[in-house]
Amino acid sequence: MSDKNNNAPQLDPGVDDAWVSVIRKMDEAYADLVHSQVEVEEKNAELQENKQFLDSVQSSMSDVLIVCDHLGQIQQVNRALEMLTGKLGDQLVGSHFTDLVDPRFLQKVNGLINQVRVQPVRDCEIELQGVDGSVPLSMNCSPRKNHRGRLVGMVLIGRPLGELQKAYIELNSAHAELKLAQERLVQSEKMASLGRLVAGVAHELNNPISFVYGNMHALQRYTDRLSQYFDAINEGQSRDKLKEMREELRLDKLIRDLNSLVAGTMEGADRVKEIVNDLKQFSSTQESEKTVFDLTHVIRTALHWIIKESKQPVEVIDLIPSDLKAVGHSGQIHQVVVNLVQNAVDAMQGCDQQCLTLEAESFNDRIEFKVSDTGPGVCEEDLSRLFDPFFTTKPVGQGTGLGLSISYGIVSEHGGELRILNRDEGGAMAILVLPTEEVSNV
């Protein structure tokens, strides 16, 4: 028994250590493999999540997205382009970008592709061939480079211009209509001011026209008498007969009256001409060069017409010096003065005392014209709004709210000032300041 036990093989301790070491290395390699596998799966999950995120972003974009290589071959598109072209992404990938472009814009697109090699392209308008026809886009094109900075492609993002263009057209149309309406309102206000003067002008014209009319009737009667006398001369009537006719027709008195009748008729015609010229100057819409004009005449003409037309007795204190000279368009300043005087008269309606005071003072380079009334004045909160378009303190239907706004614009264009304030003694005062020489920045 003892011999058998002694003959059994004995394990070398060094071999045992080698096996243990191998097993340990295998365990470590397996652990590293498992760890690497976990990391790969985590990275894969992260990449998948990022891909889903990017896909969701691209599919949510309303703008068209096209990713191309450096030759223009499509590599990726988004949902917006698929809907625009009616083709799936698989059908678009691999085709050339220019296949989607309307033929009219091919030359422009080729230039765009060449330009993007140098710098990005911004807001380039092109049209793509869509399902329902060409679709205008505002295209931005940026270069796509690799980690070495070499150009490997480009990214194109296009925003459809259909709705933008439609909105722009509608906005432009609305602006044009508003501008036209404003011009009509301005002209309407001017004609309304002119209409307020018609009655006064009619009275003003009536006197000289009646005078001319009466003189012409007298001249017609005198012409008939002279014709009878000259006919008698042509017929060879005797001297005694002609003398009798001369006394009967009262030709001596007729001849003495001729000069006065003609002079009176000419005076009446000149007065009519003067009134018509004032009226034409006021109503004219034509632009002309600024000239020196008689502001005193403009003020008194406007005052005379308004007071003639006024239905209420107004006391007028005229402190305007003679021969005030200003620079500008006399017709436009006439309109301003008419508005200021008319507003003052209107403000005094129903007041016990109705007194209108006109003053003017000339300085070296300007003239200050003041219109004061004895009305109730202007509310403090309304003073800052008096020159706003369509703002009026008058009852509905009695004012457009454009008179002072237009007047303010006219005065500003003349390089002057227009202010309205309340007087301490009651009522309001309008102050118009005009230059007496051409203003360079007007």
ROVOBA-118802 format. One record per residue (C-alpha): x, y, z; residue in one letter. Coordinates in steps of 0.2 Angstrom, whole numbers, plus 5000, padded with zeros to 4 digits. Layout:
XYZA/...
REM end
This chain:
500050005000M/501450125004S/502250094988D/500750134977K/500550294986N/502250344984N/502150314965N/500650444962A/501150594950P/501450754960Q/500850924953L/502151064950D/501751214960P/502351324946G/501051254934V/499651284946D/500151474947D/500251484928A/498451424927W/497751534940V/498551684931S/497751634914V/496051614922I/496251784930R/496751864914K/495251784906M/494151854919D/494852024917E/494652014898A/492951964900Y/492552104912A/493352224900D/492252154886L/490652164896V/491152344901H/491452394883S/489852314877Q/488952414890V/489752574884E/489452524866V/487552494870E/487452664879E/488352754865K/487152674853N/485652714863A/486252894864E/486652904845L/484852834842Q/484152964854E/485053104845N/484553034828K/482753034834Q/482953214841F/483653274824L/482353184814D/480953264825S/481753434823V/481953414804Q/480153354802S/479553494812S/480353624802M/479253734791S/480753784781D/481453674767V/483153584772L/484253514759I/485953444763V/487153414747C/488853364744D/490153474736H/489453424719L/487653464723G/487053284725Q/485653284738I/486153184754Q/484753224766Q/483153314765V/481753354778N/479853334778R/479553504772A/480453474755L/479553304753E/477853394755M/478353534743L/478953414730T/477753274733G/479253154733K/479953044747L/481653074754G/482252904747D/481752974730Q/482653134732L/484253074740V/485553044726G/484753164714S/485553334710H/484953484718F/484653584702T/483453444697D/482153534709L/482553704703V/481353794691D/482353814674P/482154004675R/483354004690F/484653874685L/485954004680Q/485654094697K/485853934707V/487453884698N/488154054703G/487454014721L/488453844721I/490053934716N/489854074728Q/489553964743V/491353894741R/491954074746V/490654134758Q/488854094764P/487354154753V/485954244762R/484154274756D/484354224738C/482654214730E/482454054719I/480953944714E/480853754716L/479653644706Q/478253594718G/476753484717V/475653634712D/476953724702G/478453834706S/478653884724V/479654044728P/480954024742L/482154144751S/483654024751M/485154034763N/486653924758C/488053884770S/489653774767P/489853614776R/491653564780K/492553414788N/493653414803H/495153464792R/494153624786G/493953554768R/492253584759L/491253424758V/489553494754G/488253634758M/486753654768V/485253744760L/483853814770I/482353894761G/480853994768R/479353994757P/478954164751L/477154134746G/476254194762E/477654324765L/477354394747Q/475454384749K/475554474766A/476754604759Y/475654634744I/474154654755E/475054774766L/475754874752N/473954884745S/473254934762A/474655074763H/474255134746A/472355144750E/472755234766L/473855354758K/472555394744L/471255404758A/472355534767Q/472655634751E/470755634748R/470455684766L/471755824765V/470955884749Q/469255864757S/469755974772E/470456104760K/468856104750M/467756114766A/468756264771S/468456334753L/466656294755G/466456394771R/467056544761L/465856534746V/464456634754A/465656774759G/466456774742V/464756774733A/464356934743H/466057004739E/465856974720L/464057034720N/464457214722N/465757244708P/464757124697I/463157224700S/464057384696F/464857314680V/463157244675Y/462257414678G/463557514669N/463457394654M/461657414653H/461857604653A/463257584639L/462057484629Q/460757624629R/462057754625Y/462657644611T/460857634604D/460757824604R/462457854596L/461957724583S/460357824579Q/461357984578Y/462757914567F/461457834555D/460658014553A/462358084549I/462557944536N/460857974528E/461358164526G/460158244538Q/460258434539S/461258524553R/459658574561D/458958404561K/460558334569L/460558474582K/458758424586E/459258244588M/460758284598R/459658374611E/458258244610E/459558104613L/460458204626R/462158154618L/463158294627D/462758214644K/462958044637L/464758094631I/465158164648R/464558004656D/465557884645L/467257904654N/466557884671S/465557724665L/467057654657V/468157694672A/466857624684G/466657464674T/468557434673M/468657464692E/467257334695G/468157214683A/469757234692D/468957204709R/468157044702V/469856994695K/470657024712E/469456914721I/469556774708V/471456774709N/471356764728D/470156624727L/471156534714K/472756554724Q/471856484739F/471156334731S/472656284720S/473456124724T/474956154713Q/476656164721E/477656324716S/479256404722E/479156504738K/479156694735T/478956844745V/477056884747F/475957014756D/475456934772L/474357084777T/473357054761H/473156874765V/472556894783I/471357034779R/470656934764T/470356784774A/469656884788L/468456974776H/467756814769W/467456724785I/466656874794I/465556894778K/465056714779E/464856714798S/463056704804K/463456784821Q/463956964825P/465856964829V/466757114835E/468457124826V/469957214833I/471157224818D/472957274824L/473857214808I/475157334802P/475157364783S/476357284771D/476957134781L/478057034770K/478356844772A/479156704762V/478156554756G/476656494747H/475356634749S/473956514745G/474456384758Q/474656514771I/472956584766H/472256414771Q/473156414788V/472456594792V/470756534787V/470856384798N/471456494813L/470156624811V/468756504807Q/469156404823N/469156564834A/467456614827V/466756444830D/467456434847A/466456594852M/464756524847Q/463456554861G/464656664871C/463956834877D/465556924871Q/466156884854Q/467756974851C/469156924838L/470857004840T/472157004826L/473857054830E/475557044821A/477357104824E/478857094813S/480557054819F/482257044809N/481956864802D/480156824807R/478356884808I/477256834823E/475356834819F/474156804834K/472356764833V/471456784850S/469656744854D/468456764869T/467856584869G/467956454883P/469756414879G/470456234877V/470456094890C/472256074897E/472255884892E/471755934874D/473056064871L/474455934867S/473255844855R/472555984845L/473755954830F/473455764830D/472555704814P/470655684816F/470655754834F/469355884836T/468355974850T/466956014839K/465255914839P/465155764828V/464855814810G/465555994812Q/467355954810G/468555834802T/469955854814G/471155884800L/471156074799G/472456104812L/473455954808S/473656014789I/474056184795S/475356124806Y/476156024792G/476056184780I/476856294793V/478256164797S/478656154778E/478856344778H/480156334793G/478856424804G/477956374820E/476156354825L/475556354844R/473956364853I/473756414871L/472556474883N/472556664888R/472556714907D/471056834904E/470056694895G/469956624878G/471256544867A/472656614856M/473456544841A/475156604837I/475856584819L/477756624816V/478356634798L/480056674791P/480356834782T/481756754771E/482056584763E/482456444776V/483856334769S/483156174778N/481356194772V/
REM end
